[in-house]
């Protein structure tokens, strides 16, 4: 990863921790739009997201405790299931349709968040 991508990672990690998610699709789509290889992008984003999530999780555990353990377990299980699915998907889908699907996912999640916020 080149040094000009470091601000992107820092900014997205900050937004993820403050805003509650959405880091992976935004960073992955940005890196793929810059021409990075799909597999390398998804693997790098998932690897980096592990450390971002670990830091945020430890902060939440130390400040809030484990009173919400069912939510924590659900998020952990979802992440464990999503990682191999992401690896399989980026291996099977060609680059252009994959970029389209990632962009569509980002737009759909953003519209959903906007609609829920405005209710």
C-alpha positions in Angstrom: 0.0 0.0 0.0 1.4 3.4 -0.9 1.8 6.3 1.5 -0.8 8.4 -0.3 -3.4 5.9 0.8 -2.6 6.3 4.5 -4.9 9.4 5.0 -7.7 7.4 3.4 -7.3 4.6 5.9 -6.9 6.9 8.8 -10.0 9.0 7.9 -12.2 5.9 7.2 -11.1 4.2 10.4 -12.0 7.4 12.3 -15.4 7.6 10.6 -16.0 3.9 11.3 -15.3 4.3 15.0 -17.3 7.5 15.4 -20.1 6.8 13.0 -20.7 3.2 13.7 -19.6 1.4 10.5 -19.6 1.6 6.8 -15.8 1.6 6.6 -15.3 -1.5 4.5 -17.5 -0.8 1.5 -16.4 2.9 1.2 -12.7 2.1 1.4 -13.0 -1.0 -0.9 -14.9 0.9 -3.5 -12.4 3.8 -3.4 -9.4 1.5 -3.7 -11.0 -0.4 -6.6 -12.0 2.8 -8.4 -8.3 3.8 -8.2 -7.5 0.6 -10.1 -6.3 -1.7 -7.4 -6.8 -5.4 -7.9 -10.1 -6.7 -6.5 -8.6 -9.6 -4.4 -5.9 -7.4 -3.0 -8.3 -4.7 -2.1 -10.9 -6.9 -0.4 -8.1 -8.8 1.5 -6.4 -5.6 2.6 -9.6 -3.9 3.6 -10.8 -6.9 5.6 -7.4 -7.2 7.3 -7.3 -3.5 8.2 -10.9 -3.6 9.3 -10.0 -6.4 11.8 -7.7 -4.0 13.6 -10.1 -1.1 13.5 -12.8 -3.3 14.9 -10.6 -4.7 17.6 -9.6 -1.2 18.8 -13.2 0.0 18.8 -14.4 -3.2 20.5 -11.8 -3.0 23.2 -12.7 0.7 23.8 -16.4 -0.2 24.1 -15.8 -3.1 26.4 -13.6 -1.0 28.7 -16.1 1.8 28.8 -19.5 0.1 28.6 -18.7 -3.4 29.8 -20.2 -6.6 28.5 -23.8 -5.9 29.3 -24.8 -6.1 25.6 -23.1 -9.4 24.9 -25.9 -10.8 22.6 -25.3 -7.8 20.2 -21.5 -8.4 20.4 -21.9 -12.1 19.7 -24.1 -11.3 16.7 -21.7 -8.9 15.3 -18.8 -11.3 15.8 -20.7 -14.2 14.1 -21.7 -11.9 11.2 -18.1 -10.9 10.6 -16.9 -14.5 10.8 -19.5 -15.5 8.2 -18.9 -12.4 5.9 -15.1 -12.7 5.6 -15.1 -16.1 3.7 -18.1 -15.0 1.6 -16.2 -11.8 0.6 -13.1 -13.8 -0.4 -15.2 -16.3 -2.4 -17.2 -13.5 -4.1 -14.1 -11.4 -5.2 -12.6 -14.6 -6.6 -15.7 -15.5 -8.7 -17.1 -12.1 -9.9 -15.2 -10.2 -12.6 -13.9 -6.7 -11.7 -16.4 -4.4 -13.4 -19.6 -6.2 -12.1 -17.9 -6.4 -8.7 -17.2 -2.7 -8.6 -20.8 -2.0 -9.7 -22.2 -4.2 -6.9 -20.0 -2.6 -4.3 -21.1 0.9 -5.4 -24.7 -0.2 -5.4 -24.3 -1.6 -1.9 -22.7 1.7 -0.6 -25.6 3.7 -2.2 -28.3 1.4 -0.8 -26.8 1.5 2.7 -26.5 5.2 2.6 -30.1 5.7 1.4 -31.3 3.4 4.1 -29.4 5.3 6.8 -30.7 8.6 5.4 -34.3 7.4 5.4 -34.0 6.1 8.9 -32.4 9.4 10.1 -35.2 11.5 8.6 -38.0 9.5 10.1 
